[in-house]
Amino acid sequence: LDRAPEAQRLTAYDEDHLADYIRLLDTDDEGADWRDAAAHIFGIDPAAEPERARAMHESHLARARWMTEVGYAYLLGPRAIE
């Protein structure tokens, strides 16, 4: 997907991309250029597809942040969500 899910619950896509979310959070924390992150994590060339690369990076980084605030509870089980 070019855009990360926006569902208010954990999705199969989220589970499949947890490593990408962690990598995005790490690169953002390190101050890495978003273009480098998009190229390495998503395998997209930001010079060739700048709008697509930026949208992918932004939506997935937003989802990664959501995972740290809300989504992680779904990984912990029903009691963590209540």
C-alpha positions in Angstrom: 0.0 0.0 0.0 1.2 3.5 -0.7 -0.7 4.7 2.3 -0.7 3.1 5.7 -4.1 2.1 7.1 -6.1 4.7 9.1 -8.3 2.2 11.0 -8.6 2.8 14.7 -7.6 -0.8 15.4 -4.7 -2.9 14.5 -4.8 -4.4 11.0 -3.1 -7.4 9.4 -1.1 -4.8 7.4 0.1 -3.3 10.6 1.2 -6.6 11.9 3.1 -7.4 8.7 4.8 -4.0 8.8 5.9 -3.6 12.4 9.5 -3.8 11.5 9.0 -1.0 9.0 7.3 1.1 11.6 10.2 0.6 14.0 12.7 1.5 11.3 10.7 4.7 10.5 10.6 5.8 14.1 14.3 5.1 14.5 15.3 7.0 11.3 13.0 9.9 12.3 14.5 10.0 15.8 18.0 10.1 14.3 17.1 13.0 12.1 17.6 11.0 8.9 16.3 12.6 5.7 12.9 11.3 4.8 14.0 10.5 1.2 16.7 8.2 2.5 14.2 6.4 4.8 11.7 6.0 1.9 14.3 4.6 -0.4 15.7 2.1 2.2 12.5 1.1 3.9 10.0 1.1 0.9 12.4 0.6 -2.0 11.0 3.6 -3.8 13.1 6.3 -5.6 12.2 9.7 -4.2 13.9 11.4 -7.1 11.7 9.5 -9.6 8.5 9.6 -7.6 8.7 12.4 -5.1 5.0 12.8 -4.3 4.5 9.1 -3.9 7.6 8.6 -1.8 6.6 11.6 0.5 3.1 10.3 0.9 4.3 6.8 1.7 6.8 8.1 4.3 4.4 10.5 5.9 1.4 8.1 6.2 3.5 5.2 7.5 5.4 7.4 10.0 2.0 8.7 11.3 0.9 5.1 11.6 4.1 4.2 13.4 3.5 6.9 15.9 -0.1 5.8 16.3 1.2 2.3 17.1 3.3 3.8 20.0 0.3 5.6 21.4 -2.7 3.3 20.7 -1.9 0.4 18.4 0.5 -1.4 20.7 -2.3 -2.3 23.1 -3.8 -4.5 20.4 -0.6 -6.6 20.5 -0.9 -7.0 24.2 -4.4 -8.5 24.1 -8.0 -7.6 25.1 -7.2 -6.5 28.6 -4.8 -3.8 27.4 -7.5 -2.3 25.2 -10.1 -1.9 27.9 
